[in-house]
């Protein structure tokens, strides 16, 4: 098995970083259209939220309903990623 080239790995890392940034921007903006652009919107998607007493929301419809119900409970809503290092150990599915 050959190792991926450094530039290929760097490109994949950049794509994952960009997707994460798009996700957190969309989430902080409470923008469902932008969220639809970063999710596959499939029945097998899973969102585990909130941090306290978490519940798994399975499928895009359930995930979307969760956000529609959850976002209005906050006057302000902003999320970000604390860990910014990306490690790719295999194919990245973007």
C-alpha positions in Angstrom: 0.0 0.0 0.0 1.5 3.4 -0.9 1.4 6.4 1.4 -0.5 9.4 0.3 1.5 12.3 -0.9 2.1 15.2 1.5 0.2 17.6 -0.8 -2.8 15.2 -1.1 -2.9 14.8 2.7 -2.7 18.6 3.1 -5.5 19.0 0.6 -7.7 16.6 2.5 -6.9 18.3 5.8 -7.9 21.6 4.3 -11.2 20.2 3.1 -12.0 18.7 6.5 -11.0 22.0 8.2 -13.2 24.0 5.8 -16.2 21.7 6.3 -15.8 22.0 10.1 -15.7 25.8 9.8 -18.8 25.8 7.6 -20.6 23.6 10.1 -19.8 25.8 13.1 -20.6 29.0 11.2 -24.0 27.6 10.1 -24.7 26.3 13.6 -23.9 29.6 15.2 -26.0 31.5 12.7 -28.9 29.1 13.2 -29.0 28.8 9.5 -30.8 25.6 8.4 -30.0 26.2 4.7 -26.3 26.4 5.5 -26.6 23.3 7.7 -28.2 21.4 4.7 -25.1 22.3 2.7 -22.7 20.7 5.2 -24.8 17.6 6.0 -25.7 14.8 3.7 -29.3 15.2 4.9 -29.7 11.4 4.9 -31.7 9.0 7.0 -28.6 7.6 8.6 -27.3 10.9 9.9 -27.0 11.0 13.7 -26.8 14.1 16.0 -26.2 13.6 19.7 -27.3 16.6 21.7 -27.5 18.5 24.0 -24.4 18.0 26.2 -26.5 17.5 29.3 -28.8 14.4 29.2 -27.9 13.8 25.5 -30.3 12.2 23.1 -29.6 10.8 19.6 -31.6 12.3 16.8 -31.5 9.9 13.9 -32.1 11.1 10.3 -32.1 14.5 8.8 -35.7 15.2 9.6 -35.2 14.5 13.3 -32.0 16.6 13.3 -33.7 19.5 11.6 -36.6 19.4 14.0 -34.3 19.3 17.0 -32.5 22.5 15.9 -35.8 24.2 15.1 -37.0 23.5 18.7 -33.6 24.0 20.4 -32.3 27.2 18.8 -35.1 29.5 19.9 -34.4 28.6 23.6 -31.3 30.7 23.5 -31.1 34.5 23.1 -27.6 34.2 21.9 -26.0 31.1 20.4 -22.4 30.6 19.3 -20.3 27.5 19.0 -16.7 26.9 18.0 -14.2 24.1 17.9 -11.6 23.9 20.7 -9.4 21.3 19.1 -8.3 22.6 15.7 -5.8 19.9 14.7 -7.1 17.5 12.0 -5.7 13.9 11.7 -6.8 11.9 8.8 -6.1 8.1 9.1 -7.8 7.0 6.0 -10.1 8.2 3.2 -11.9 11.3 4.1 -15.6 11.3 2.9 -16.4 14.8 1.9 
